[in-house]
Amino acid sequence: MMLPKGANLQKIRNGVKTYAVTPHLPGGFVKPEVLEKYAQVARKYHGTLKLTSAQRIMITGLRGEDIDAVWAELGMQPAMGFANCVRSVKICPGTAFCKRGKQDSVKLGLELDRRYIKKEMPSRMKFGVSGCPNSCAESVIKDVGVIGTDAGWDVYVGGSAGSHPRLADKLIGGLDYDDTLRIIDIVVRYYQKHADIERVGQFIDRIGFAKFRQDVLAEFAGGAGAEAAAAASVAPAERLTAMPAALTEGTLVLGDPIRPDSVVADIIRVYPQTISTLRGFGMGCLGCPSSTGEPLTKAADIHGIDVHELVTALNQVALGGK
């Protein structure tokens, strides 16, 4: 059975697959009547409601054959997107709802959500918008994070949790609303243009924060030659060899056959042409932190895939079947 439209595979137990749907709720704001609909649908299809860390409500424990009906009864279009895309924009209450708020995080966060949610990126990407330095939206462990201060917005880049946690680097501070949106747009476009299948922090570590900051701020300031500098920041020949050692735990090199114990991140680093094959087998989230140390056999088991069939298909693409 192919992956149901707008669903994620959650579990395989005794050969039975269960799925989840996660409708998009910008900023986690939901009207009472919509919340009631969630409960009605979950009850009817024997699902469980789960509040996610991305301020959404997941309905999990669903059967694949019920997914279309679930979306229809919710009265929503399936929440579709690329696996490697802007996954979430986490927003704190800010000045709209919180006595400690220094900036309007709801206004900024909802605008970022409108602009970027589900947009395809080199890897998964998360935003955090915090209205004060308490940082309730965990902005310093997001790919792009902003934190409100008395002086305006401070912008951070490159944060992540997962198997290789990284605190974000401060890019610039004291910006107003419009300039904050403008520099975030520059950061996103720079990342889209130059990154491999790697999180923003991994990309920064590969090219150096000084280089990243210089190029981004040059364009922000309207400096002459900023585009040319950005275009030269990562030469194509370097893109498959300059990966920092911390990002992969395998030993695969060009010319080696792919084996069941090959690490997923190594496969896509050495043989990027296999990406479409992996996605075709349902392994779309190739920027997931687990891929940095997970052997193909484990990933295949999690996704309910025959690893030997997958290895054969990957080697056909990587080595021409040799």
C-alpha positions as CSV (number, residue, x, y, z in Angstrom):
1,M,0.0,0.0,0.0
2,M,1.4,3.4,-1.0
3,L,1.6,6.2,1.6
4,P,-1.9,7.7,2.0
5,K,-2.1,11.3,0.8
6,G,-1.4,13.8,3.5
7,A,-0.4,11.2,6.1
8,N,2.7,10.1,7.9
9,L,3.6,6.5,8.8
10,Q,3.7,6.3,12.6
11,K,4.1,2.6,13.6
12,I,4.3,-0.9,12.2
13,R,3.2,-3.4,14.8
14,N,2.7,-7.1,13.9
15,G,2.7,-6.1,10.2
16,V,-0.1,-3.5,10.7
17,K,0.7,0.1,9.8
18,T,-0.9,3.1,11.5
19,Y,-0.8,6.6,10.3
20,A,-1.1,10.2,11.5
21,V,-2.4,13.4,10.0
22,T,-1.3,16.8,11.2
23,P,-3.3,19.7,9.8
24,H,-1.5,23.0,9.7
25,L,-2.4,25.4,12.6
26,P,-0.4,28.7,12.2
27,G,1.0,29.6,15.5
28,G,-1.1,27.0,17.3
29,F,-4.2,29.2,17.2
30,V,-7.4,27.2,16.7
31,K,-11.1,28.2,16.9
32,P,-13.3,26.2,19.3
33,E,-15.5,24.8,16.5
34,V,-12.3,23.5,14.7
35,L,-11.1,21.9,17.9
36,E,-14.5,20.2,18.4
37,K,-14.2,18.8,14.8
38,Y,-10.8,17.3,15.6
39,A,-12.3,15.5,18.6
40,Q,-15.3,14.2,16.6
41,V,-13.1,12.9,13.8
42,A,-10.6,11.3,16.2
43,R,-13.4,9.6,18.1
44,K,-15.1,8.3,14.9
45,Y,-11.9,6.8,13.5
46,H,-10.4,5.6,16.8
47,G,-7.5,8.0,16.7
48,T,-5.6,9.8,19.5
49,L,-5.1,13.5,19.6
50,K,-1.5,14.6,20.2
51,L,-0.3,18.2,20.8
52,T,3.0,18.5,19.0
53,S,6.1,20.6,19.7
54,A,5.4,22.5,16.6
55,Q,2.1,23.9,18.0
56,R,-0.2,21.6,15.9
57,I,-2.7,18.9,16.8
58,M,-1.9,15.5,15.4
59,I,-4.5,12.7,15.0
60,T,-2.6,9.5,15.2
61,G,-3.4,5.8,15.3
62,L,-5.4,5.9,12.1
63,R,-5.8,3.2,9.4
64,G,-4.5,4.0,6.0
65,E,-7.9,3.3,4.3
66,D,-9.5,6.0,6.5
67,I,-7.1,8.9,5.7
68,D,-9.2,10.4,2.8
69,A,-12.3,10.3,4.9
70,V,-10.6,11.9,7.8
71,W,-9.5,14.9,5.7
72,A,-12.9,15.2,4.2
73,E,-14.7,15.2,7.5
74,L,-12.2,17.7,8.9
75,G,-13.2,19.9,5.9
76,M,-9.5,20.5,5.1
77,Q,-7.2,19.9,2.2
78,P,-4.4,17.3,3.1
79,A,-1.5,19.1,4.7
80,M,1.0,18.3,2.0
81,G,4.6,19.4,1.7
82,F,8.1,18.2,0.8
83,A,9.8,16.2,3.5
84,N,12.7,18.7,3.3
85,C,10.8,22.0,3.7
86,V,9.9,24.6,6.3
87,R,8.3,22.4,8.8
88,S,7.2,24.8,11.5
89,V,7.1,28.4,12.7
90,K,6.9,28.3,16.5
91,I,5.5,31.4,18.1
92,C,5.3,32.6,21.7
93,P,2.4,34.8,22.9
94,G,4.5,38.1,22.7
95,T,3.0,41.5,23.4
96,A,-0.4,40.3,22.1
97,F,-0.9,38.0,25.2
98,C,2.1,38.1,27.5
99,K,3.0,40.7,30.2
100,R,6.7,40.1,29.5
101,G,6.5,40.5,25.8
102,K,8.8,43.1,24.3
103,Q,7.9,42.6,20.6
104,D,4.8,41.4,18.7
105,S,5.9,37.8,18.0
106,V,2.4,36.8,16.8
107,K,2.4,39.3,14.0
108,L,5.9,38.5,12.9
109,G,5.4,34.7,13.3
110,L,2.2,34.5,11.4
111,E,3.8,36.5,8.5
112,L,6.8,34.1,8.4
113,D,4.3,31.2,8.4
114,R,2.4,32.7,5.5
115,R,5.6,33.3,3.5
116,Y,7.5,30.1,4.1
117,I,5.5,27.1,5.5
118,K,5.9,24.0,3.4
119,K,8.3,25.7,1.0
120,E,10.9,23.2,-0.3
121,M,14.4,23.6,1.2
122,P,17.7,21.7,1.0
123,S,16.7,20.0,4.4
124,R,14.1,20.4,7.0
125,M,13.9,23.9,8.4
126,K,12.3,25.3,11.5
127,F,11.7,28.9,12.7
128,G,11.2,30.2,16.2
129,V,9.8,33.6,17.1
130,S,10.2,34.8,20.7
131,G,8.8,38.1,21.9
132,C,11.4,38.5,24.7
133,P,14.7,37.0,25.8
134,N,12.9,34.3,27.8
135,S,12.7,32.6,24.4
136,C,9.7,30.5,25.0
137,A,9.7,29.5,21.3
138,E,13.2,28.1,21.7
139,S,14.6,30.4,19.0
140,V,18.2,29.5,19.6
141,I,17.7,25.9,18.6
142,K,15.9,26.7,15.4
143,D,17.4,27.1,11.9
144,V,16.2,30.7,11.9
145,G,15.2,32.3,15.2
146,V,14.3,35.8,16.3
147,I,14.1,37.2,19.8
148,G,12.5,40.4,20.8
149,T,14.3,43.0,22.9
150,D,13.6,46.6,23.9
151,A,15.7,47.6,20.9
152,G,13.9,45.4,18.3
153,W,14.5,42.0,16.9
154,D,17.7,39.9,17.2
155,V,18.1,37.3,14.5
156,Y,19.8,34.0,15.0
157,V,20.8,31.3,12.5
158,G,21.8,27.7,12.6
159,G,20.3,26.2,15.7
160,S,19.0,22.7,16.0
161,A,18.4,19.9,18.4
162,G,18.5,16.2,17.4
163,S,21.5,13.9,17.3
164,H,24.0,16.8,16.7
165,P,22.6,19.7,18.8
166,R,23.8,23.2,18.0
167,L,23.1,26.6,19.4
168,A,22.3,29.3,16.9
169,D,24.8,32.1,16.0
170,K,23.6,35.7,16.4
171,L,23.5,37.2,12.9
172,I,22.4,40.8,13.7
173,G,20.4,42.6,16.4
174,G,18.1,45.6,16.9
175,L,16.0,45.3,13.7
176,D,12.6,46.6,13.1
177,Y,9.7,44.5,11.7
178,D,10.4,45.2,8.0
179,D,14.2,44.7,8.2
180,T,13.7,41.5,10.1
181,L,11.6,40.1,7.3
182,R,14.1,41.3,4.8
183,I,17.1,39.7,6.3
184,I,15.3,36.4,6.9
185,D,14.4,36.4,3.2
186,I,18.0,36.8,2.3
187,V,19.1,34.0,4.7
188,V,16.5,31.6,3.2
189,R,17.4,32.4,-0.4
190,Y,21.2,32.0,0.4
191,Y,20.6,28.7,2.1
192,Q,18.4,27.4,-0.8
193,K,21.0,28.4,-3.4
194,H,24.1,27.0,-1.8
195,A,23.3,24.2,0.7
196,D,23.4,20.5,0.2
197,I,21.0,18.2,2.1
198,E,22.0,19.7,5.4
199,R,20.4,21.8,8.1
200,V,21.3,25.5,8.2
201,G,23.7,25.0,11.1
202,Q,25.5,22.2,9.2
203,F,25.8,24.4,6.2
204,I,27.2,27.2,8.3
205,D,29.8,24.9,9.9
206,R,30.8,23.7,6.4
207,I,31.5,27.2,4.9
208,G,32.2,29.0,8.2
209,F,30.0,31.5,10.0
210,A,32.2,34.4,9.0
211,K,31.6,33.7,5.4
212,F,27.9,33.1,5.9
213,R,27.5,36.4,7.9
214,Q,29.6,38.4,5.5
215,D,27.6,37.3,2.4
216,V,24.2,37.7,4.0
217,L,24.9,41.1,5.6
218,A,26.5,42.4,2.3
219,E,23.3,41.7,0.5
220,F,21.3,43.2,3.4
221,A,23.3,46.4,3.2
222,G,23.0,46.4,-0.6
223,G,26.7,46.0,-1.0
224,A,28.1,45.8,-4.5
225,G,29.0,42.3,-5.6
226,A,27.0,40.5,-2.9
227,E,25.4,38.1,-5.4
228,A,28.7,37.3,-7.0
229,A,30.2,36.6,-3.5
230,A,27.3,34.4,-2.6
231,A,27.5,32.5,-5.9
232,A,31.2,31.7,-5.3
233,S,30.7,30.7,-1.6
234,V,30.5,26.9,-2.3
235,A,32.1,25.6,-5.4
236,P,30.3,22.6,-7.0
237,A,33.3,20.4,-6.7
238,E,33.5,21.1,-2.9
239,R,29.8,20.3,-2.2
240,L,30.3,16.5,-1.8
241,T,33.7,16.6,-0.1
242,A,33.5,19.4,2.4
243,M,31.0,17.8,4.8
244,P,32.2,18.1,8.4
245,A,33.0,14.8,10.0
246,A,30.4,15.3,12.7
247,L,27.6,15.0,10.2
248,T,28.1,11.4,9.2
249,E,29.3,8.3,11.0
250,G,29.8,6.0,8.0
251,T,32.8,5.2,5.8
252,L,31.3,4.9,2.3
253,V,33.4,6.4,-0.5
254,L,32.9,6.9,-4.2
255,G,32.9,3.5,-6.0
256,D,31.9,1.4,-3.0
257,P,28.7,-0.6,-3.4
258,I,25.8,0.4,-1.1
259,R,25.1,-2.3,1.5
260,P,22.4,-2.8,4.1
261,D,24.7,-1.4,6.8
262,S,25.6,1.8,4.8
263,V,24.6,5.0,6.7
264,V,21.8,6.9,5.0
265,A,23.6,10.3,5.2
266,D,26.7,8.7,3.7
267,I,24.7,7.3,0.8
268,I,23.2,10.7,-0.2
269,R,26.6,12.4,0.4
270,V,28.5,10.1,-1.9
271,Y,25.7,9.2,-4.3
272,P,23.3,12.2,-4.4
273,Q,21.7,10.7,-7.5
274,T,20.1,8.1,-5.2
275,I,17.9,10.8,-3.5
276,S,14.9,10.3,-5.9
277,T,15.1,6.5,-5.4
278,L,15.1,6.8,-1.6
279,R,12.1,9.2,-1.8
280,G,10.4,6.8,-4.3
281,F,10.5,4.1,-1.6
282,G,8.9,6.4,0.9
283,M,12.0,7.6,2.7
284,G,11.5,11.3,2.1
285,C,12.9,12.9,5.2
286,L,16.6,12.7,4.2
287,G,17.6,15.7,6.3
288,C,16.4,14.0,9.5
289,P,19.0,14.0,12.3
290,S,18.6,10.2,12.5
291,S,19.9,9.8,9.0
292,T,23.4,10.9,10.1
293,G,24.1,7.7,11.9
294,E,21.3,5.3,10.9
295,P,22.1,2.3,8.7
296,L,19.9,1.6,5.7
297,T,18.6,-1.7,7.2
298,K,17.2,0.2,10.3
299,A,15.7,2.9,8.2
300,A,14.1,0.4,5.9
301,D,12.7,-1.5,8.8
302,I,11.2,1.6,10.3
303,H,9.5,2.4,7.0
304,G,8.4,-1.2,6.3
305,I,10.6,-1.6,3.2
306,D,12.5,-4.7,2.0
307,V,16.1,-3.6,2.5
308,H,17.5,-6.0,-0.1
309,E,15.1,-4.6,-2.8
310,L,16.1,-1.1,-1.8
311,V,19.8,-1.8,-1.9
312,T,19.5,-3.3,-5.4
313,A,17.6,-0.3,-6.6
314,L,20.1,2.1,-5.1
315,N,23.1,0.3,-6.5
316,Q,21.5,0.3,-9.9
317,V,21.4,4.1,-9.7
318,A,24.8,4.6,-8.0
319,L,26.9,2.0,-9.8
320,G,24.8,1.1,-12.9
321,G,24.0,-2.3,-11.3
322,K,27.7,-3.3,-10.9
